[in-house]
Amino acid sequence: MNNKWTRRQAGDPFVKKRNLEGHRSRAVFKLEQLNKKDKFIPKAGTVIDLGSSPGSWSQCVSKISGPKGKILAVDGRPMSKLEGVTFLEGDCGDPNMIKQVEYLIGLNACDLVLSDLAPNMTGIKLVDAAAWRNLIEIAMQYVTLFLKPGGNFVGKFFQFEDTEEVVSNFKSQFSAVYRRKPVSSRKESREFFIVAKEYRV
Ligand SMILES: C[S@@+](CC[C@H](N)C(=O)[O-])C[C@H]1O[C@@H](n2cnc3c(N)ncnc32)[C@H](O)[C@@H]1O
């Protein structure tokens, strides 16, 4: 870890809050802030969480959706057990993974698809843009296969040259699409979120 990273962590109020409250990741505050505004986490619904590890989003959804909720989390990295959450470890773009999700959830049966998928950024814009584009296309594939008509999608986006084209694709498939930058998302980051409501098949 370099000094800049250590200083940033030490001065970050959300890192402090995360430590105090014992969350798995500071990413939880982004989801909480998004959901406070747009209210998309269903009570007792079915949710797919893509890029779930270490698990703070799944944990937050599980608290809100309660014991009748069904959460399927997918990540290429391991994730320790969470009550009420089924975790699949592997590449979410792998056709075998998609088959497993279909087996567990069924087609067009999900109320919410979440994607906090993020590539390992290299700092080379073209490379990072292509890696993110691949991930958001995978997320879109999950929307097409698994989201119910009327369901919602919330995804992490990064501002690159052709990001607006991807946003437009989402706009054409949902009744309403909101662009959000929660206060816990670092100002200097290219990251923002799309909250897409009411999937239109
Ligand atoms: C920002 S982190 C997610 C944090 C998580 N939402 C939380 O609250 O704990 C992004 C995750 O995306 C995962 N990821 C990136 N590409 C992936 C892929 N192709 N398949 C599965 N997981 C992937 C990474 O392993 C990483 O854990």
The ligand as a Gaussian input file, in Angstrom:
#p B3LYP/6-31G(d) Opt

LIG

0 1
 C      -16.287000      -3.076000      -6.055000
 S      -16.109000      -4.796000      -5.801000
 C      -17.681000      -5.261000      -5.184000
 C      -17.972000      -4.876000      -3.744000
 C      -19.277000      -5.465000      -3.244000
 N      -20.428000      -4.880000      -3.922000
 C      -19.489000      -5.287000      -1.772000
 O      -20.383000      -4.522000      -1.404000
 O      -18.800000      -5.921000      -0.973000
 C      -16.152000      -5.398000      -7.444000
 C      -16.140000      -6.905000      -7.571000
 O      -16.349000      -7.268000      -8.934000
 C      -15.766000      -8.558000      -9.090000
 N      -15.644000      -8.909000     -10.508000
 C      -15.042000      -8.201000     -11.503000
 N      -15.156000      -8.855000     -12.674000
 C      -15.856000     -10.008000     -12.439000
 C      -16.315000     -11.083000     -13.252000
 N      -16.083000     -11.110000     -14.592000
 N      -17.002000     -12.087000     -12.669000
 C      -17.251000     -12.061000     -11.348000
 N      -16.853000     -11.071000     -10.509000
 C      -16.155000     -10.045000     -11.048000
 C      -14.437000      -8.425000      -8.374000
 O      -13.916000      -9.691000      -8.031000
 C      -14.826000      -7.575000      -7.157000
 O      -15.021000      -8.360000      -6.018000

